[in-house]
Amino acid sequence: MKSKIALLLVICLVALSAGTVFGGSRHRHHDLDHDRWYDERSDHISIDMKHGAVVIKHHEGRDRSKVEITEEYELFIDGELIATDQKQEKLLEEYHTLVVDIHDYAKEIGWEGARIGVDGAKIGLQAGLGVLKMLFTSYDDDDLDRDLDRATAKIEARAEALEDKAEIIEDMADDLEDLTIDLSEAIPELAELEWF
């Protein structure tokens, strides 16, 4: 019975932390129009999705630079359009696509985590109702254990699947870090930004 209570606590914690699926020190902020998270490299760098564009901002001291990659894979630095060749545009496309994929996948994982948390709370309610049922019927603690074991096994399987999905997000974030380096090396204007 103690292990079931511990599992329920873990499930609730997973649901509460579902919004931080990016790991590290990234933080997410939801809005109807855009999403934001802070990169683990620095609390001074944020990535926003605004109207289909990827917007990367640096907020430290006087350096308030902004990089934007549009849905058409155009690059703007502090509002100025940067001319790019085909190779650079291909990297911008890969970067934009990966950020959008991470964003969408993280949202999906967050919702699934919340659903698991709600279903975990239902198991707690089921346990309470089971105790009441034991008082007024022939239902006993073996019946309650059996029912809770079944319900908990389903939640455990879903939580493990969610953990696997979260590992995929970590791999995607690693790919994004590599792609950031590639972009910086390929586009001199990005290389000039020491924070990118």
LINRA-V441094 format. One record per residue. N is the residue number from 0. PHI is phi as a letter, one per 30 degrees, with the letter a starting at -180 (999 if undefined). PSI is psi in radians with two decimals (NA if undefined). D_FIRST is the distance of its C-alpha to the first C-alpha in Angstrom with 2 decimals. Layout:
[[N,PHI,PSI,D_FIRST] [N,PHI,PSI,D_FIRST]]
//
This chain:
[[0,999,-0.66,0.00] [1,d,-0.65,3.85] [2,d,-0.59,5.45] [3,d,-0.73,5.18] [4,d,-0.72,6.52] [5,d,-0.73,8.81] [6,d,-0.75,9.97] [7,d,-0.68,10.85] [8,d,-0.76,12.72] [9,d,-0.75,14.51] [10,d,-0.74,15.52] [11,d,-0.69,16.96] [12,d,-0.67,18.81] [13,d,-0.76,20.19] [14,d,-0.70,21.46] [15,d,-0.59,23.07] [16,c,0.15,24.74] [17,e,-0.49,25.85] [18,d,-0.16,29.35] [19,c,0.68,29.74] [20,d,-0.17,29.51] [21,d,-0.18,32.74] [22,i,-3.07,31.13] [23,h,-2.47,33.08] [24,c,0.41,34.62] [25,d,2.50,35.48] [26,b,2.51,34.94] [27,c,2.57,35.35] [28,b,2.17,37.16] [29,c,2.50,37.40] [30,b,2.78,40.46] [31,d,-0.54,41.90] [32,c,-0.40,44.75] [33,a,2.84,43.36] [34,b,2.60,40.39] [35,b,2.48,40.51] [36,b,2.70,38.67] [37,c,2.35,39.75] [38,d,2.55,40.34] [39,d,-0.29,38.60] [40,d,-0.55,42.07] [41,a,2.43,43.06] [42,d,-0.02,41.97] [43,c,0.05,45.57] [44,b,2.25,45.35] [45,b,2.65,43.85] [46,c,2.16,43.84] [47,c,2.65,44.36] [48,c,2.01,44.77] [49,b,2.03,47.58] [50,h,0.71,49.29] [51,i,-0.18,48.56] [52,c,2.60,49.83] [53,c,2.16,47.92] [54,b,2.10,48.84] [55,c,2.15,48.22] [56,c,2.56,49.14] [57,c,2.19,49.73] [58,b,1.14,49.49] [59,b,2.24,50.65] [60,h,-2.32,53.62] [61,d,-0.24,56.63] [62,d,1.77,55.46] [63,c,0.81,54.08] [64,d,2.72,54.70] [65,b,2.30,53.34] [66,c,2.32,53.17] [67,b,2.32,52.86] [68,c,2.01,52.60] [69,d,3.01,53.45] [70,d,-0.36,52.48] [71,c,0.10,55.94] [72,i,0.56,55.05] [73,d,2.57,57.59] [74,c,2.21,57.05] [75,b,2.34,57.81] [76,c,2.08,57.76] [77,h,0.75,58.20] [78,i,-0.11,59.57] [79,c,2.22,62.12] [80,d,2.25,62.08] [81,c,2.21,62.08] [82,d,2.34,64.12] [83,b,2.65,62.19] [84,c,-3.11,63.29] [85,d,-0.75,61.61] [86,d,-0.78,59.56] [87,d,-0.72,58.29] [88,d,-0.63,57.57] [89,d,-0.73,55.53] [90,d,-0.70,53.37] [91,d,-0.68,53.03] [92,d,-0.80,51.96] [93,d,-0.75,49.30] [94,d,-0.87,48.03] [95,e,-0.83,47.98] [96,d,-0.74,46.29] [97,d,-0.72,43.57] [98,d,-0.75,42.83] [99,d,-0.74,42.65] [100,d,-0.76,40.35] [101,d,-0.81,37.98] [102,e,-0.88,38.08] [103,d,-0.73,37.35] [104,d,-0.70,34.61] [105,d,-0.68,32.87] [106,d,-0.77,33.07] [107,d,-0.78,31.51] [108,d,-0.70,28.60] [109,d,-0.77,28.18] [110,d,-0.72,28.05] [111,d,-0.70,25.54] [112,d,-0.71,23.27] [113,d,-0.73,23.65] [114,d,-0.69,22.88] [115,d,-0.72,19.64] [116,d,-0.74,18.72] [117,d,-0.76,19.68] [118,d,-0.57,17.72] [119,d,-0.71,14.56] [120,d,-0.59,15.37] [121,d,-0.60,15.84] [122,d,-0.69,12.27] [123,d,-0.73,11.42] [124,d,-0.71,14.25] [125,d,-0.67,13.18] [126,d,-0.76,9.94] [127,d,-0.75,12.48] [128,d,-0.59,14.97] [129,d,-0.68,12.80] [130,d,-0.75,12.45] [131,d,-0.69,16.21] [132,d,-0.64,16.86] [133,d,-0.52,15.41] [134,d,-0.50,17.97] [135,c,-0.04,20.88] [136,b,-3.03,20.54] [137,d,0.01,19.70] [138,d,2.25,16.42] [139,b,-3.09,13.76] [140,d,-0.49,10.04] [141,d,-0.71,10.84] [142,d,-0.76,12.48] [143,d,-0.79,9.81] [144,e,-0.78,7.36] [145,d,-0.83,10.68] [146,d,-0.72,11.70] [147,d,-0.63,8.87] [148,d,-0.75,9.23] [149,d,-0.84,12.91] [150,d,-0.69,12.98] [151,d,-0.64,11.04] [152,d,-0.69,13.42] [153,d,-0.76,16.31] [154,d,-0.73,15.54] [155,e,-0.75,15.13] [156,d,-0.74,18.48] [157,d,-0.67,20.15] [158,d,-0.67,19.10] [159,d,-0.70,20.55] [160,d,-0.67,23.65] [161,d,-0.69,24.04] [162,d,-0.70,23.94] [163,d,-0.72,26.70] [164,d,-0.67,28.70] [165,d,-0.59,28.44] [166,d,-0.59,29.92] [167,d,-0.71,32.80] [168,d,-0.72,33.47] [169,d,-0.74,33.73] [170,d,-0.71,36.29] [171,d,-0.69,38.17] [172,d,-0.66,38.32] [173,d,-0.74,39.76] [174,d,-0.67,42.33] [175,d,-0.69,43.22] [176,d,-0.76,43.88] [177,d,-0.73,46.16] [178,d,-0.59,47.90] [179,d,-0.74,48.50] [180,d,-0.78,50.34] [181,e,-0.75,52.33] [182,d,-0.78,53.36] [183,d,-0.65,54.42] [184,d,-0.53,56.50] [185,d,-0.43,58.07] [186,b,1.87,58.97] [187,e,-0.63,61.03] [188,d,-0.56,60.35] [189,d,-0.64,56.60] [190,d,-0.57,57.36] [191,d,-0.44,59.32] [192,d,1.86,56.15] [193,d,-0.36,54.68] [194,d,-0.30,51.23] [195,d,NA,50.90]]
//
